[in-house]
Amino acid sequence: MSSVDATDRPAAVAPLVFPPSFVWGAATAAYQIEGAASEDGRTPSIWDVFSHTPGKVANGETGDVAADHYHRYRDDVALMSELGIAAYRFSVSWPRVIPGGTGAINRKGIDFYSRLVDELLGAGITPTLTLYHWDLPAELDDAGGWLNRDTAYRFADYAAAVAGELGDRVPTWITLNEPWCSAFLGYGLGEHAPGHTDAAEALTAAHHLLLAHGLAVPRLRAALPAGATVAITLNPGLPRPINDTPEDRAAADKVYGLQTRMWTDPLLRGAYPADVQAFTSGVTDWSFVQDGDLEIISAPIDMLGVNFYNPGLVGHKDAQPGEVDPPLWPGCGDVKFVPMPGEHTAMGWPVDETGLTELLVRLHRDYGVPLVITENGAAYNDIVSDDGQIHDTDRVSYIRRHLEAAHQAIADGVDLRGYYVWSLMDNFEWAWGYDKRFGVVRVDFDTQQRTIKDSGYFYQQVVGDNAVPPQP
Ligand code: FCB
């Protein structure tokens, strides 16, 4: 096994101090917290449609109300203030700002974000804005969604419109969140909206998402003041080979190709990886890539956002005759995914922070782009104790260990600019509904009461000290 056992590392005895400019943040996304799904002119997104389709989300839950942040944003900003958080990453709901996805700005919709931004700035919190965290206007899906090249152009118009309204006050702009999920979970596996199950569609959607990003970058630059940061957030995976054999290493590299290189290579090198195009050629001929697209997609960015939750473990398997590639992993019929040993979160995701250091070091080595961790955190089955508090020691441990791993990456030379914990508060966890709680603040979804968890107090200490304290 090539994995490093986390317990092999000596425990730190002194605080791990971060660079003075390191940004400490918390992250959320519009559909997961806002609620107010049909208020003030907002029209449905693909997630409204999907969550209202029976069988798609656990317990039939939807984001109709969620954490009611649309009405409670002032209280939520006050909570962030109490936690000492320096930056807040939120996303803008496209159909709230441009109902139906095209045309004029909805004043009431954009005013919500304008008030939120002002509230943040008033509290000394820097806004970090994500333009697309998966909530495509339903009308654009009716016209083909991300399978339709035109959606990329509509996204660029939307990006320009939001930048024109908020660009004077928001310094950091993230175009897309985890387009791998939009493409492969949305069009390949069908676990996310719009719920298609077709590998060729997943690859088509992937390209159009990248094109959307690339078209938006110059529009953002034109609308934003000089010095604004323009970025994209990926969920790059760097799976480990089960055994250190050429076959298992090749299998791991294939998965790395789909999860990471087919995004980072066009964005940062201006070309799709030839091996990925070759091993997916049984699924698609990639004719959706038009002349000039790669130049558009590789428009320079200032930073790459990295969302990290867990590493993976993959190896080679002998494909059986007639076996069909899994729709989530086109061209990977000869790859097997095996569960990792050790601790797991309530999502069933393994806990191994050494994977974060490995990933950051690899991205830095291969691409040299400034990095920021735009999401990291864990779901656990929280218990409210008799004292009314949430003593979430497992989440404290998860966050602590990943911060130590981030610190290690900086020590290894990675240009890592910041860390945003996922999530500020419990929210609608997509296909899992409200069962999976990721917040450092608990939300009681019956009363909408917020309670800071022990992990929130731990994070407050880290942010205040700009350091991870030694293990008590
Ligand atoms: C990421 C998403 C985020 C949240 C976390 C747990 O993939 O970007 O919205 O669901 O996972």
Boltz pocket constraint, residues with backbone or C-beta under 6 A from the ligand:
constraints:
  - pocket:
      binder: B
      contacts: [[A, 29], [A, 32], [A, 177], [A, 178], [A, 181], [A, 235], [A, 307], [A, 375], [A, 422], [A, 428], [A, 429], [A, 430], [A, 438]]
      max_distance: 6.0
